[in-house]
Amino acid sequence: MEAAATLILDVCWRGAMEKAAAVAFPNEACGILMGQRTPTGWRVCDVIDTLNTSPKDQTQFFEIDPKALFEAHRRARAAQDAQEVIGFYHSHPSSQAVPSRFDREHAFEAGKVWVILGGRDEAQGPVEGPSAGNSPPATWDMRAWMSGPVVGAVFRPVTIRSATSDSA
């Protein structure tokens, strides 16, 4: 059995994504993960918050601002530190941190890491916070996934490891 890929994530980047999700609430937040490939997966070196440019209901859908994505790729090409766009993040304010059907159907780049912040966990319902849904959860259920080899493919789980527990 193949070992799960690993995402090394510093607490500051985790906090940045959680803050963006709270600020965007009740809409979905989204952004770009800049980083480096590792022998077992990826290391996040920067998180770029982007506008959610989805023309659909932004409480249920997201679209990364294409201008921000273009600039992130330009920045990666110009950098001397081997950083690249390793993936993306977005929030599911009122659902679990698992790829939705929409996510699977719109993950056009194979093998990218996708961090999803869920406002609900699998068993208990809302993660922590008011059940009325008028404010963001006090904590987010954060999970990482790797997009499949083709559009619509099943996402594979990725283990999130704190950079502080990494010996690098």
DSSP file (Angstrom, degrees, kcal/mol; ACC not computed):
  #  RESIDUE AA STRUCTURE BP1 BP2  ACC     N-H-->O    O-->H-N    N-H-->O    O-->H-N    TCO  KAPPA ALPHA  PHI   PSI    X-CA   Y-CA   Z-CA
    1    1 A M              0   0    0      0, 0.0     2,-0.2     0, 0.0     0, 0.0   0.000 360.0 360.0 360.0 134.5    0.0    0.0    0.0
    2    2 A E        -     0   0    0      1,-0.1     2,-0.1     3,-0.0     3,-0.1  -0.467 360.0-114.7 -72.8 136.3    1.3    3.4   -1.0
    3    3 A A        -     0   0    0     -2,-0.2     2,-0.1     1,-0.1    -1,-0.1  -0.389  35.9-102.1 -69.0 147.4    2.2    5.8    1.9
    4    4 A A        -     0   0    0      1,-0.1   154,-0.1    -2,-0.1    -1,-0.1  -0.425  37.6-110.4 -68.9 142.8    0.1    9.0    2.1
    5    5 A A  E     -a  158   0A   0    152,-0.5   154,-2.8    -2,-0.1     2,-0.4  -0.337  33.3-134.4 -67.6 157.3    1.6   12.1    0.9
    6    6 A T  E     -ab 159  41A   0     34,-2.1    36,-2.4   152,-0.2     2,-0.5  -0.943  11.6-158.2-122.7 138.8    2.6   14.7    3.5
    7    7 A L  E     -ab 160  42A   0    152,-3.3   154,-3.0    -2,-0.4     2,-0.6  -0.973  13.2-149.9-112.0 119.0    2.0   18.5    3.6
    8    8 A I  E     +ab 161  43A   0     34,-2.7    36,-2.6    -2,-0.5     2,-0.5  -0.814  23.4 179.8 -91.1 120.5    4.4   20.3    5.9
    9    9 A L  E     -a  162   0A   0    152,-2.9   154,-1.2    -2,-0.6   155,-0.3  -0.969  22.0-140.7-132.5 115.9    2.5   23.4    7.2
   10   10 A D    >>  -     0   0    0     -2,-0.5     4,-1.8    34,-0.4     3,-0.8  -0.422  28.1-116.9 -69.5 149.0    3.8   26.0    9.6
   11   11 A V  H 3> S+     0   0    0      1,-0.2     4,-2.7     2,-0.2     5,-0.2   0.796 113.4  61.7 -60.1 -28.7    1.3   27.2   12.2
   12   12 A C  H 3> S+     0   0    0      2,-0.2     4,-1.9     1,-0.2    -1,-0.2   0.885 105.7  45.7 -66.6 -36.0    1.5   30.8   10.7
   13   13 A W  H <> S+     0   0    0     -3,-0.8     4,-2.1     2,-0.2    -2,-0.2   0.873 111.7  51.9 -74.0 -36.5    0.2   29.5    7.4
   14   14 A R  H  X S+     0   0    0     -4,-1.8     4,-2.4     1,-0.2    -2,-0.2   0.943 111.5  48.0 -59.7 -47.4   -2.6   27.5    9.1
   15   15 A G  H  X S+     0   0    0     -4,-2.7     4,-2.5     1,-0.2    -2,-0.2   0.870 108.2  54.6 -61.9 -38.1   -3.6   30.6   11.0
   16   16 A A  H  X S+     0   0    0     -4,-1.9     4,-2.2     2,-0.2    -1,-0.2   0.909 110.4  45.7 -63.7 -42.1   -3.6   32.7    7.8
   17   17 A M  H  X S+     0   0    0     -4,-2.1     4,-2.3     2,-0.2    -2,-0.2   0.908 112.9  50.1 -68.5 -40.7   -6.0   30.3    6.1
   18   18 A E  H  X S+     0   0    0     -4,-2.4     4,-2.2     2,-0.2    -2,-0.2   0.902 111.2  49.5 -63.7 -40.2   -8.2   30.2    9.1
   19   19 A K  H  X S+     0   0    0     -4,-2.5     4,-2.7     2,-0.2    -2,-0.2   0.927 110.5  49.8 -63.7 -44.8   -8.3   34.0    9.3
   20   20 A A  H  X S+     0   0    0     -4,-2.2     4,-2.2     1,-0.2    -2,-0.2   0.897 110.5  50.7 -61.3 -40.0   -9.2   34.2    5.6
   21   21 A A  H  X S+     0   0    0     -4,-2.3     4,-1.2     2,-0.2    -1,-0.2   0.903 112.0  47.1 -64.4 -40.8  -12.0   31.7    6.1
   22   22 A A  H  < S+     0   0    0     -4,-2.2    -2,-0.2     2,-0.2    -1,-0.2   0.905 112.5  49.1 -67.2 -41.6  -13.4   33.7    9.0
   23   23 A V  H  < S+     0   0    0     -4,-2.7    -2,-0.2     1,-0.2    -1,-0.2   0.889 113.9  45.8 -65.2 -39.4  -13.1   37.0    7.2
   24   24 A A  H >< S+     0   0    0     -4,-2.2     3,-2.4    -5,-0.2    -1,-0.2   0.715  93.0 157.9 -76.9 -21.0  -14.9   35.6    4.1
   25   25 A F  T 3<  +     0   0    0     -4,-1.2     3,-0.1     1,-0.4    34,-0.1  -0.160  60.9  25.1 -50.2 135.3  -17.6   33.9    6.1
   26   26 A P  T 3  S+     0   0    0      0, 0.0    -1,-0.4     0, 0.0    68,-0.1  -0.981 122.3  65.3 -87.9   4.5  -20.4   33.0    5.1
   27   27 A N  S <  S-     0   0    0     -3,-2.4     2,-0.4    -4,-0.1    32,-0.3  -0.385  96.0 -94.9 -80.8 164.6  -18.7   32.9    1.7
   28   28 A E        -     0   0    0     30,-3.5     2,-0.2    33,-0.4    -1,-0.1  -0.645  35.8-146.1 -78.1 132.8  -16.0   30.5    0.7
   29   29 A A        -     0   0    0     -2,-0.4    62,-1.8    33,-0.1     2,-0.3  -0.600  21.2-177.3 -88.6 158.7  -12.5   31.8    1.1
   30   30 A C  E     +CD  50  90A   0     20,-0.6    20,-2.3    60,-0.2     2,-0.3  -0.993   9.9 150.6-155.6 160.0   -9.8   30.8   -1.4
   31   31 A G  E     -CD  49  89A   0     58,-2.1    58,-2.1    -2,-0.3     2,-0.4  -0.978  37.8 -88.3-173.2-177.6   -6.1   31.2   -2.1
   32   32 A I  E     -CD  48  88A   0     16,-2.7    16,-2.8    -2,-0.3     2,-0.6  -0.865  24.8-142.3-113.6 139.1   -2.9   29.8   -3.5
   33   33 A L  E     -CD  47  87A   0     54,-2.8    53,-2.1    -2,-0.4    54,-1.4  -0.911  16.0-166.9-102.9 119.0   -0.3   27.7   -1.8
   34   34 A M  E     +CD  46  85A   0     12,-2.7    11,-2.9    -2,-0.6    12,-1.8  -0.828  33.4 106.5 -99.9 142.6    3.3   28.5   -2.7
   35   35 A G  E     -CD  44  84A   0     49,-2.4    49,-2.4    -2,-0.4     2,-0.3  -0.953  57.2 -76.1-179.8-159.0    5.9   26.0   -1.7
   36   36 A Q  E     -C   43   0A   0      7,-2.1     7,-2.5    -2,-0.3     2,-0.2  -0.946  36.0-112.5-131.3 149.2    8.4   23.4   -2.5
   37   37 A R  E     -C   42   0A   0     -2,-0.3     5,-0.3    45,-0.3    49,-0.0  -0.557  32.5-165.9 -76.2 146.5    8.2   19.7   -3.3
   38   38 A T  E >   -C   41   0A   0      3,-2.3     3,-0.7    -2,-0.2   -32,-0.1  -0.776  39.6 -96.2-122.8 170.7    9.6   17.3   -0.7
   39   39 A P  T 3  S+     0   0    0      0, 0.0    -2,-0.0     0, 0.0     3,-0.0   0.795 126.5  31.7 -59.1 -25.8   10.5   13.6   -1.1
   40   40 A T  T 3  S-     0   0    0    -34,-0.1   -34,-2.1   -35,-0.0     2,-0.2   0.409 133.9 -59.7-113.2   2.0    7.1   12.8    0.5
   41   41 A G  E <  S-bC   6  38A   0     -3,-0.7    -3,-2.3   -36,-0.2     2,-0.3  -0.753  79.8 -32.7 163.7-113.3    4.9   15.7   -0.6
   42   42 A W  E     -bC   7  37A   0    -36,-2.4   -34,-2.7    -5,-0.3     2,-0.4  -0.953  28.9-145.5-145.3 159.1    5.1   19.4   -0.2
   43   43 A R  E     -bC   8  36A   0     -7,-2.5    -7,-2.1    -2,-0.3     2,-0.4  -0.998  25.2-133.0-125.9 125.3    6.2   22.2    2.2
   44   44 A V  E     + C   0  35A   0    -36,-2.6   -34,-0.4    -2,-0.4    -9,-0.3  -0.660  29.7 169.0 -78.8 127.6    4.1   25.4    2.3
   45   45 A C  E     +     0   0A   0    -11,-2.9     2,-0.3    -2,-0.4   -10,-0.2   0.544  67.0   6.0-111.5 -16.7    6.3   28.5    2.1
   46   46 A D  E     - C   0  34A   0    -12,-1.8   -12,-2.7     2,-0.0     2,-0.5  -0.965  56.6-146.0-164.5 149.7    3.6   31.1    1.5
   47   47 A V  E     - C   0  33A   0     -2,-0.3     2,-0.6   -14,-0.2   -14,-0.2  -0.992  13.6-161.4-121.3 125.4   -0.2   31.5    1.4
   48   48 A I  E     - C   0  32A   0    -16,-2.8   -16,-2.7    -2,-0.5     2,-0.2  -0.923  11.0-146.2-110.3 110.6   -1.6   34.0   -1.0
   49   49 A D  E     - C   0  31A   0     -2,-0.6     2,-0.3   -18,-0.2   -18,-0.2  -0.522  22.9-171.5 -70.8 140.7   -5.2   35.0   -0.3
   50   50 A T  E     - C   0  30A   0    -20,-2.3   -20,-0.6    -2,-0.2     2,-0.2  -0.881  28.1 -94.0-129.2 163.1   -7.2   35.7   -3.5
   51   51 A L        -     0   0    0     -2,-0.3     2,-0.9   -22,-0.1    14,-0.9  -0.494  34.7-123.0 -69.3 144.4  -10.6   37.0   -4.3
   52   52 A N  B     +H   64   0B   0     -2,-0.2    12,-0.2    12,-0.1     6,-0.1  -0.843  34.0 178.4 -86.4 107.7  -13.4   34.5   -4.7
   53   53 A T        +     0   0    0     10,-2.7    -1,-0.1    -2,-0.9    11,-0.1   0.192  25.0 140.0-100.1  16.3  -14.4   35.4   -8.3
   54   54 A S        -     0   0    0      9,-0.3     4,-0.2     1,-0.2     9,-0.1  -0.375  45.3-153.0 -62.1 132.2  -17.1   32.8   -8.6
   55   55 A P  S    S+     0   0    0      0, 0.0    -1,-0.2     0, 0.0     3,-0.1   0.588  76.8  78.2 -79.3  -8.8  -20.2   34.1  -10.4
   56   56 A K  S    S-     0   0    0      1,-0.2     2,-0.5     2,-0.0     5,-0.1  -0.207 111.3 -53.7 -86.7-176.5  -22.2   31.5   -8.6
   57   57 A D    >>  -     0   0    0      1,-0.2     3,-2.1     2,-0.1     4,-1.6  -0.462  50.4-153.7 -60.7 109.8  -23.4   31.6   -4.9
   58   58 A Q  T 34 S+     0   0    0     -2,-0.5   -30,-3.5     1,-0.3    -1,-0.2   0.528  89.4  69.3 -72.7  -4.5  -20.1   32.2   -3.1
   59   59 A T  T 34 S+     0   0    0    -32,-0.3    35,-0.3     1,-0.1    -1,-0.3   0.623 117.9  22.8 -79.8 -12.8  -21.5   30.6    0.0
   60   60 A Q  T <4 S+     0   0    0     -3,-2.1     2,-0.3     1,-0.2    -2,-0.2   0.529 125.3  42.5-125.2 -15.0  -21.3   27.3   -1.9
   61   61 A F     <  -     0   0    0     -4,-1.6   -33,-0.4    -5,-0.1     2,-0.3  -0.923  55.0-168.5-137.1 157.2  -18.7   27.9   -4.7
   62   62 A F        -     0   0    0     -2,-0.3     2,-0.3    -9,-0.1   -10,-0.1  -0.973   6.2-170.3-141.7 158.8  -15.3   29.5   -5.2
   63   63 A E        -     0   0    0     -2,-0.3   -10,-2.7    -9,-0.1    -9,-0.3  -0.927  28.9-122.5-148.0 125.5  -13.1   30.4   -8.1
   64   64 A I  B     -H   52   0B   0     -2,-0.3   -12,-0.1   -12,-0.2   -33,-0.0  -0.444  39.3-102.0 -65.1 135.5   -9.5   31.6   -7.7
   65   65 A D     >  -     0   0    0    -14,-0.9     4,-2.0     1,-0.2     3,-0.4  -0.455  28.6-145.4 -59.1 117.1   -8.9   35.0   -9.1
   66   66 A P  H  > S+     0   0    0      0, 0.0     4,-2.4     0, 0.0    -1,-0.2   0.829  97.1  56.0 -59.8 -32.6   -7.2   34.2  -12.5
   67   67 A K  H  > S+     0   0    0      2,-0.2     4,-2.3     1,-0.2     5,-0.2   0.913 107.8  48.5 -64.6 -41.4   -5.0   37.4  -12.2
   68   68 A A  H  > S+     0   0    0     -3,-0.4     4,-2.2     2,-0.2    -1,-0.2   0.889 111.4  50.0 -65.7 -38.9   -3.7   36.3   -8.8
   69   69 A L  H  X S+     0   0    0     -4,-2.0     4,-2.2     2,-0.2    -2,-0.2   0.915 110.0  50.3 -66.0 -42.3   -2.9   32.8  -10.2
   70   70 A F  H  X S+     0   0    0     -4,-2.4     4,-2.3     1,-0.2    -2,-0.2   0.928 111.8  48.3 -58.9 -45.9   -1.1   34.3  -13.2
   71   71 A E  H  X S+     0   0    0     -4,-2.3     4,-2.8     1,-0.2    -1,-0.2   0.866 108.7  53.9 -64.7 -36.3    1.0   36.5  -10.8
   72   72 A A  H  X S+     0   0    0     -4,-2.2     4,-2.2     2,-0.2    -1,-0.2   0.914 110.3  46.4 -64.9 -41.9    1.8   33.5   -8.5
   73   73 A H  H  X S+     0   0    0     -4,-2.2     4,-2.1     2,-0.2    -2,-0.2   0.897 112.7  50.6 -66.3 -39.1    3.1   31.5  -11.5
   74   74 A R  H  X S+     0   0    0     -4,-2.3     4,-1.8     2,-0.2    -2,-0.2   0.927 110.5  49.5 -62.2 -45.2    5.1   34.6  -12.7
   75   75 A R  H  X S+     0   0    0     -4,-2.8     4,-1.4     1,-0.2    -2,-0.2   0.900 109.5  51.7 -60.3 -42.1    6.5   35.0   -9.2
   76   76 A A  H  < S+     0   0    0     -4,-2.2     3,-0.2     1,-0.2    -1,-0.2   0.902 108.9  49.9 -64.1 -41.2    7.5   31.3   -9.0
   77   77 A R  H  < S+     0   0    0     -4,-2.1    -1,-0.2     1,-0.2    -2,-0.2   0.850 114.2  45.7 -65.4 -33.4    9.3   31.5  -12.4
   78   78 A A  H  < S+     0   0    0     -4,-1.8    -1,-0.2    -5,-0.2    -2,-0.2   0.681  93.6 100.5 -83.6 -17.8   11.3   34.6  -11.2
   79   79 A A     <  -     0   0    0     -4,-1.4     3,-0.3    -3,-0.2    -3,-0.0  -0.304  59.4-153.5 -72.4 152.0   12.2   33.2   -7.8
   80   80 A Q  S    S+     0   0    0      1,-0.1    -1,-0.1     2,-0.1    -4,-0.1   0.300  83.3  75.1-101.3   5.8   15.6   31.7   -7.0
   81   81 A D  S    S-     0   0    0     -5,-0.1    -1,-0.1     2,-0.1    -5,-0.0   0.193 103.6-112.2-109.8  16.5   14.3   29.4   -4.2
   82   82 A A        +     0   0    0     -3,-0.3   -45,-0.3     1,-0.2     2,-0.2   0.686  63.1 154.0  62.9  20.6   12.6   26.7   -6.2
   83   83 A Q        +     0   0    0     -7,-0.1     2,-0.3   -47,-0.1    -1,-0.2  -0.501  14.1 168.7 -75.8 150.9    9.1   27.7   -5.0
   84   84 A E  E     -D   35   0A   0    -49,-2.4   -49,-2.4    -2,-0.2     2,-1.0  -0.927  49.1 -79.0-148.4 171.3    6.2   26.9   -7.2
   85   85 A V  E     +D   34   0A   0     -2,-0.3   -51,-0.2   -51,-0.2     3,-0.1  -0.711  49.2 173.9 -75.5 107.5    2.4   26.9   -7.0
   86   86 A I  E     -     0   0A   0    -53,-2.1    27,-2.4    -2,-1.0     2,-0.3   0.626  53.9 -59.3 -93.7 -14.5    1.9   23.6   -5.1
   87   87 A G  E     -De  33 113A   0    -54,-1.4   -54,-2.8    25,-0.2     2,-0.3  -0.986  52.2 -87.3 167.8-156.3   -1.8   23.9   -4.7
   88   88 A F  E     -De  32 114A   0     25,-2.2    27,-2.6    -2,-0.3     2,-0.3  -0.898  17.9-147.8-144.2 163.6   -4.8   25.8   -3.4
   89   89 A Y  E     +De  31 115A   0    -58,-2.1   -58,-2.1    -2,-0.3     2,-0.3  -0.975  18.8 162.8-134.6 155.3   -7.0   26.3   -0.4
   90   90 A H  E     -De  30 116A   0     25,-2.0    27,-2.0    -2,-0.3     2,-0.3  -0.972  28.3-117.7-160.1 164.8  -10.6   27.1    0.2
   91   91 A S  E     - e   0 117A   0    -62,-1.8    27,-0.2    -2,-0.3     3,-0.1  -0.770   2.7-156.3-108.5 152.8  -13.2   26.9    2.8
   92   92 A H  E >   - e   0 118A   0     25,-3.2    27,-2.5    -2,-0.3     3,-1.5  -0.825  18.7-173.1-117.8  85.3  -16.5   25.0    3.1
   93   93 A P  T 3  S+     0   0    0      0, 0.0    -1,-0.1     0, 0.0   -66,-0.1   0.782  81.4  25.3 -56.9 -31.7  -18.2   27.3    5.7
   94   94 A S  T 3  S+     0   0    0    -35,-0.3     2,-0.3   -68,-0.1    24,-0.1   0.165 120.8  49.5-121.6  19.4  -21.2   25.1    6.2
   95   95 A S  S <  S-     0   0    0     -3,-1.5    25,-1.4     1,-0.1    24,-1.3  -0.848  88.7 -67.2-145.5-176.6  -19.9   21.7    5.2
   96   96 A Q        -     0   0    0     -2,-0.3     2,-1.4    22,-0.2    25,-0.2  -0.217  45.8-106.3 -75.9 163.1  -17.1   19.2    5.8
   97   97 A A  S    S+     0   0    0     23,-0.5    19,-0.2    21,-0.2    21,-0.1  -0.333  83.5 110.3 -85.7  52.9  -13.5   19.6    4.8
   98   98 A V  S    S-     0   0    0     -2,-1.4     2,-0.1    19,-0.1    19,-0.0  -0.949  80.8 -90.5-126.0 148.4  -13.8   17.0    2.0
   99   99 A P        -     0   0    0      0, 0.0    56,-0.1     0, 0.0     2,-0.1  -0.352  43.6-142.7 -60.8 129.4  -13.7   17.7   -1.7
  100  100 A S     >  -     0   0    0     -2,-0.1     4,-2.4     1,-0.1     5,-0.2  -0.302  28.7-100.5 -81.6 172.1  -17.2   18.4   -3.1
  101  101 A R  H  > S+     0   0    0      1,-0.2     4,-2.4     2,-0.2     5,-0.2   0.914 127.3  52.4 -58.8 -42.7  -18.4   17.2   -6.5
  102  102 A F  H  > S+     0   0    0      2,-0.2     4,-1.1     1,-0.2    -1,-0.2   0.913 107.1  52.3 -59.7 -44.1  -17.8   20.7   -7.8
  103  103 A D  H >4 S+     0   0    0      1,-0.2     3,-0.7     2,-0.2     4,-0.5   0.938 111.4  46.1 -57.9 -48.3  -14.2   20.6   -6.4
  104  104 A R  H >< S+     0   0    0     -4,-2.4    48,-2.5     1,-0.2     3,-0.7   0.886 112.4  50.3 -63.2 -39.3  -13.5   17.3   -8.2
  105  105 A E  H 3< S+     0   0    0     -4,-2.4    -1,-0.2     1,-0.2    -2,-0.2   0.656 117.0  40.5 -74.9 -14.9  -15.1   18.5  -11.5
  106  106 A H  T << S+     0   0    0     -4,-1.1     2,-1.4    -3,-0.7    -1,-0.2   0.249  78.3 108.9-120.1  12.6  -13.0   21.7  -11.4
  107  107 A A    <   +     0   0    0     -3,-0.7    46,-0.2    -4,-0.5    45,-0.2  -0.697  39.1 167.6 -87.9  86.5   -9.6   20.5  -10.3
  108  108 A F        +     0   0    0     -2,-1.4     2,-0.6    43,-0.1    -1,-0.2   0.630  52.7  72.8 -81.5 -14.9   -7.9   20.9  -13.6
  109  109 A E  S >  S-     0   0    0     -3,-0.1     3,-0.9    41,-0.1    38,-0.2  -0.898  78.8-138.0-106.7 117.0   -4.3   20.5  -12.4
  110  110 A A  T 3  S+     0   0    0     -2,-0.6    38,-0.2     1,-0.2    -2,-0.1  -0.370  79.4  17.6 -70.4 145.7   -3.3   16.9  -11.5
  111  111 A G  T 3  S+     0   0    0     36,-1.4     2,-0.2    37,-0.4    -1,-0.2   0.662  85.8 138.0  73.0  17.8   -1.3   16.2   -8.4
  112  112 A K    <   -     0   0    0     -3,-0.9    35,-2.6    36,-0.2     2,-0.4  -0.648  54.9-116.4 -91.5 153.7   -1.8   19.5   -6.7
  113  113 A V  E     -eF  87 146A   0    -27,-2.4   -25,-2.2    -2,-0.2     2,-0.5  -0.736  26.3-163.5 -89.5 138.0   -2.5   19.8   -2.9
  114  114 A W  E     -eF  88 145A   0     31,-3.5    31,-2.2    -2,-0.4     2,-0.5  -0.982   2.9-160.8-123.8 118.3   -5.8   21.1   -1.9
  115  115 A V  E     -eF  89 144A   0    -27,-2.6   -25,-2.0    -2,-0.5     2,-0.5  -0.876  10.8-168.4 -98.2 128.7   -6.4   22.3    1.7
  116  116 A I  E     -eF  90 143A   0     27,-3.0    27,-2.3    -2,-0.5     2,-0.7  -0.972  11.1-155.4-120.2 130.5  -10.0   22.5    2.7
  117  117 A L  E     -eF  91 142A   0    -27,-2.0   -25,-3.2    -2,-0.5     2,-0.3  -0.918  18.0-157.1-104.2 113.8  -11.2   24.2    5.8
  118  118 A G  E     -eF  92 141A   0     23,-3.4    23,-2.4    -2,-0.7   -22,-0.2  -0.713  21.3-156.0 -96.3 141.7  -14.6   22.8    6.9
  119  119 A G  S    S+     0   0    0    -27,-2.5     8,-2.3   -24,-1.3     2,-0.3   0.437  86.6  45.7 -88.7  -1.8  -17.1   24.5    9.1
  120  120 A R  E    S-I  126   0C   0    -25,-1.4   -23,-0.5     6,-0.3     2,-0.2  -0.988  74.4-143.7-135.8 145.5  -18.5   21.1   10.1
  121  121 A D  E  >  -I  125   0C   0      4,-2.2     4,-0.7    -2,-0.3   -25,-0.1  -0.556  35.4 -98.7-100.4 176.8  -16.8   17.9   11.1
  122  122 A E  T  4 S+     0   0    0     -2,-0.2   -26,-0.1     1,-0.1    -1,-0.1   0.850 110.5  19.2 -65.8 -36.8  -18.0   14.4   10.2
  123  123 A A  T  4 S+     0   0    0      2,-0.1    -1,-0.1     1,-0.1    -3,-0.0   0.845 121.4  45.5-105.9 -40.7  -19.8   13.5   13.4
  124  124 A Q  T  4 S-     0   0    0      1,-0.3    -2,-0.1     0, 0.0    -1,-0.1   0.529  88.1-133.9 -92.2  -5.2  -20.7   16.5   15.5
  125  125 A G  E  < S+I  121   0C   0     -4,-0.7    -4,-2.2     3,-0.0    -1,-0.3  -0.746  78.2  34.4  88.2-137.9  -22.1   19.0   13.0
  126  126 A P  E    S-I  120   0C   0      0, 0.0    -6,-0.3     0, 0.0     3,-0.2  -0.245  81.3-130.3 -55.5 139.4  -20.8   22.6   13.3
  127  127 A V  S    S-     0   0    0     -8,-2.3     2,-0.4     1,-0.2    13,-0.1   0.946  70.6 -37.0 -63.9 -87.9  -17.2   22.6   14.4
  128  128 A E  B    S+J  139   0D   0     11,-0.7    10,-3.7    -9,-0.1    11,-0.7  -0.997 103.9  52.8-135.1 138.9  -17.2   25.1   17.3
  129  129 A G  S    S-     0   0    0     -2,-0.4     0, 0.0     8,-0.3     0, 0.0  -0.797  90.6 -12.3 134.1-175.7  -19.3   28.2   17.5
  130  130 A P    >   -     0   0    0      0, 0.0     3,-0.8     0, 0.0     5,-0.2  -0.270  46.1-148.4 -60.7 135.1  -22.8   29.4   17.1
  131  131 A S  T 3  S+     0   0    0      1,-0.2    -3,-0.0     2,-0.1     0, 0.0   0.644  89.3  77.9 -78.0 -13.4  -25.2   26.9   15.7
  132  132 A A  T 3  S-     0   0    0      1,-0.1    -1,-0.2     0, 0.0    -3,-0.0   0.721  97.4-132.2 -69.3 -19.9  -27.3   29.7   14.1
  133  133 A G  S <  S+     0   0    0     -3,-0.8    -2,-0.1     2,-0.2    -1,-0.1   0.620  72.3 119.6  81.5  12.0  -24.7   30.0   11.4
  134  134 A N  S    S+     0   0    0      2,-0.1    -3,-0.1     1,-0.0    -1,-0.0   0.599  75.2  33.7 -86.5 -11.0  -24.4   33.8   11.6
  135  135 A S  S    S-     0   0    0     -5,-0.2    -2,-0.2  -109,-0.0     3,-0.1  -0.964  94.9 -91.4-140.5 158.1  -20.7   33.8   12.5
  136  136 A P        -     0   0    0      0, 0.0  -114,-0.1     0, 0.0    -2,-0.1  -0.201  51.9 -90.1 -66.9 158.6  -17.8   31.6   11.5
  137  137 A P        -     0   0    0      0, 0.0    -8,-0.3     0, 0.0     3,-0.1  -0.318  27.7-126.0 -63.3 152.0  -16.8   28.6   13.6
  138  138 A A  S    S+     0   0    0    -10,-3.7     2,-0.3     1,-0.1    -9,-0.2   0.811  97.8  23.0 -69.3 -29.7  -14.3   29.2   16.4
  139  139 A T  B    S-J  128   0D   0    -11,-0.7   -11,-0.7   -20,-0.1     2,-0.4  -0.964  76.7-141.0-133.8 153.3  -12.2   26.5   14.9
  140  140 A W        -     0   0    0     -2,-0.3     2,-0.8   -13,-0.1   -21,-0.2  -0.903  17.5-126.4-114.1 142.6  -12.0   25.0   11.4
  141  141 A D  E     -F  118   0A   0    -23,-2.4   -23,-3.4    -2,-0.4     2,-0.5  -0.806  35.0-162.8 -84.3 109.5  -11.6   21.3   10.5
  142  142 A M  E     +F  117   0A   0     -2,-0.8     2,-0.3   -25,-0.2   -25,-0.2  -0.851  16.6 165.0-104.5 126.2   -8.5   21.5    8.2
  143  143 A R  E     -F  116   0A   0    -27,-2.3   -27,-3.0    -2,-0.5     2,-0.4  -0.961  23.2-141.2-135.7 154.5   -7.7   18.6    5.8
  144  144 A A  E     -FG 115 158A   0     14,-0.8    14,-2.4    -2,-0.3     2,-0.3  -0.894  18.0-180.0-119.2 149.0   -5.5   18.3    2.8
  145  145 A W  E     -FG 114 157A   0    -31,-2.2   -31,-3.5    -2,-0.4     2,-0.5  -0.955  23.2-131.8-141.8 155.2   -6.1   16.3   -0.4
  146  146 A M  E     -FG 113 156A   0     10,-2.8    10,-2.3    -2,-0.3   -33,-0.2  -0.961  30.5-120.3-112.3 129.4   -4.2   15.6   -3.6
  147  147 A S        -     0   0    0    -35,-2.6   -36,-1.4    -2,-0.5     8,-0.1  -0.323  33.2-108.7 -67.1 149.0   -6.1   16.1   -6.9
  148  148 A G        -     0   0    0      5,-0.4   -37,-0.4     2,-0.2   -36,-0.2  -0.052  29.9 -98.1 -72.4 176.3   -6.4   13.1   -9.1
  149  149 A P  S    S+     0   0    0      0, 0.0     2,-0.3     0, 0.0   -39,-0.2   0.671 105.7  29.6 -73.2 -17.3   -4.7   12.5  -12.4
  150  150 A V  S >  S-     0   0    0      4,-0.1     3,-2.1   -41,-0.1    -2,-0.2  -0.948 100.8 -81.4-138.0 159.0   -7.7   13.6  -14.4
  151  151 A V  T 3  S+     0   0    0     -2,-0.3   -46,-0.2     1,-0.3   -43,-0.1  -0.368 117.8  22.4 -58.9 133.5  -10.6   16.0  -13.9
  152  152 A G  T 3  S+     0   0    0    -48,-2.5    -1,-0.3     1,-0.3   -47,-0.2   0.365  92.0 138.4  90.1  -4.4  -13.3   14.4  -11.8
  153  153 A A    <   -     0   0    0     -3,-2.1    -5,-0.4   -49,-0.3    -1,-0.3  -0.282  63.8 -89.3 -72.4 159.7  -11.0   11.8  -10.3
  154  154 A V        -     0   0    0     -7,-0.1     2,-0.3    -3,-0.1    -1,-0.1  -0.447  40.8-125.7 -66.7 137.7  -11.1   10.9   -6.6
  155  155 A F        -     0   0    0     -2,-0.1    -8,-0.2    -8,-0.1    -1,-0.1  -0.634  20.0-136.6 -81.6 144.0   -8.9   13.1   -4.4
  156  156 A R  E     - G   0 146A   0    -10,-2.3   -10,-2.8    -2,-0.3     2,-0.0  -0.841  24.0-107.6-101.4 140.6   -6.4   11.2   -2.2
  157  157 A P  E     - G   0 145A   0      0, 0.0  -152,-0.5     0, 0.0     2,-0.4  -0.333  29.8-156.8 -65.2 147.6   -6.0   12.3    1.5
  158  158 A V  E     -aG   5 144A   0    -14,-2.4   -14,-0.8  -154,-0.1     2,-0.4  -0.988  17.0-123.6-125.1 134.1   -2.7   14.0    2.4
  159  159 A T  E     -a    6   0A   0   -154,-2.8  -152,-3.3    -2,-0.4     2,-0.5  -0.639  20.1-143.5 -78.7 130.0   -1.3   14.1    6.0
  160  160 A I  E     -a    7   0A   0     -2,-0.4     2,-0.4  -154,-0.2  -152,-0.2  -0.842  20.3-174.9 -94.5 127.0   -0.8   17.6    7.4
  161  161 A R  E     -a    8   0A   0   -154,-3.0  -152,-2.9    -2,-0.5     2,-0.2  -0.976  27.3-115.6-123.2 136.2    2.3   17.8    9.6
  162  162 A S  E >   -a    9   0A   0     -2,-0.4     3,-1.1  -154,-0.2     4,-0.5  -0.451  15.9-135.7 -68.3 137.2    3.3   20.9   11.6
  163  163 A A  G >  S+     0   0    0   -154,-1.2     3,-0.9     1,-0.3  -153,-0.2   0.806 104.7  63.1 -63.4 -28.0    6.6   22.4   10.4
  164  164 A T  G 3  S+     0   0    0   -155,-0.3    -1,-0.3     1,-0.2  -154,-0.1   0.763 102.0  49.3 -69.8 -23.5    7.6   22.7   14.1
  165  165 A S  G <  S+     0   0    0     -3,-1.1     2,-0.3     3,-0.0    -1,-0.2   0.513  94.4  94.5 -90.5  -4.6    7.5   18.9   14.5
  166  166 A D  S <  S-     0   0    0     -3,-0.9    -3,-0.0    -4,-0.5  -158,-0.0  -0.643  74.0-139.8 -86.1 143.8    9.6   18.5   11.3
  167  167 A S              0   0    0     -2,-0.3    -1,-0.1     1,-0.2    -3,-0.1   0.437 360.0 360.0 -84.0   1.6   13.4   18.2   11.9
  168  168 A A              0   0    0     -5,-0.2    -1,-0.2     0, 0.0    -4,-0.1   0.485 360.0 360.0 -74.0 360.0   14.2   20.4    8.9
